[in-house]
């Protein structure tokens, strides 16, 4: 007897038969589902509506620390070898450096509303980050330097070869008749005035230029001072 050849089952027909069987079950389909009681329904149980995560609080300072106030450092007036240190002085107009030598340096830092007098001829003076303060000195071997200062004054009684001013707003320089050959170097500064002595003992005031005009020429840039009006 010849072998019987069985045709493979049609998968689409099998799926359709299963679907028809489920439809024929009708209402019996829901018998296998778990019934939801009234206490499990959100609209009948208000406590379920507020049990979600708590909303974030806007403006909360959690994890953010407030900045600490700056610690005020004590005033300093001391000599360290060849350097004189004058720091953090406030409202002190009687600061006198006496007994300094020609190779000494005076460094003045963060002084406010104070006056420093330097006797004898020394090497140099640096005034750094000071406000509304003044320095009076006899003579210098090198230079007087002002850095990051506001509303400061300088008076030389003898000679000073060079005055250097950087990032300073407001500096009055009172020169003596022996210091008229001084060189003044400025950068990133404003409101700088040079007081030149007159024969009658008074002073003539000359502002250092702040405005310039630059043009391009055949050989490069040409810069001239813009004179202040008035």
Secondary structure as GFF3:
##gff-version 3
##sequence-region A 1 230
A	DSSP	alpha_helix	11	25	.	.	.	ID=ss1
A	DSSP	three_ten_helix	26	32	.	.	.	ID=ss2
A	DSSP	three_ten_helix	38	40	.	.	.	ID=ss3
A	DSSP	three_ten_helix	42	44	.	.	.	ID=ss4
A	DSSP	three_ten_helix	46	48	.	.	.	ID=ss5
A	DSSP	beta_strand	76	80	.	.	.	ID=ss6
A	DSSP	beta_strand	83	87	.	.	.	ID=ss7
A	DSSP	beta_strand	95	97	.	.	.	ID=ss8
A	DSSP	beta_strand	105	109	.	.	.	ID=ss9
A	DSSP	beta_strand	115	122	.	.	.	ID=ss10
A	DSSP	beta_strand	124	128	.	.	.	ID=ss11
A	DSSP	beta_strand	134	140	.	.	.	ID=ss12
A	DSSP	beta_strand	143	147	.	.	.	ID=ss13
A	DSSP	beta_strand	150	156	.	.	.	ID=ss14
A	DSSP	beta_strand	162	166	.	.	.	ID=ss15
A	DSSP	beta_strand	169	174	.	.	.	ID=ss16
A	DSSP	three_ten_helix	177	179	.	.	.	ID=ss17
A	DSSP	beta_strand	183	187	.	.	.	ID=ss18
A	DSSP	beta_strand	190	197	.	.	.	ID=ss19
A	DSSP	beta_strand	203	207	.	.	.	ID=ss20
A	DSSP	beta_strand	212	217	.	.	.	ID=ss21
A	DSSP	beta_strand	220	225	.	.	.	ID=ss22
###
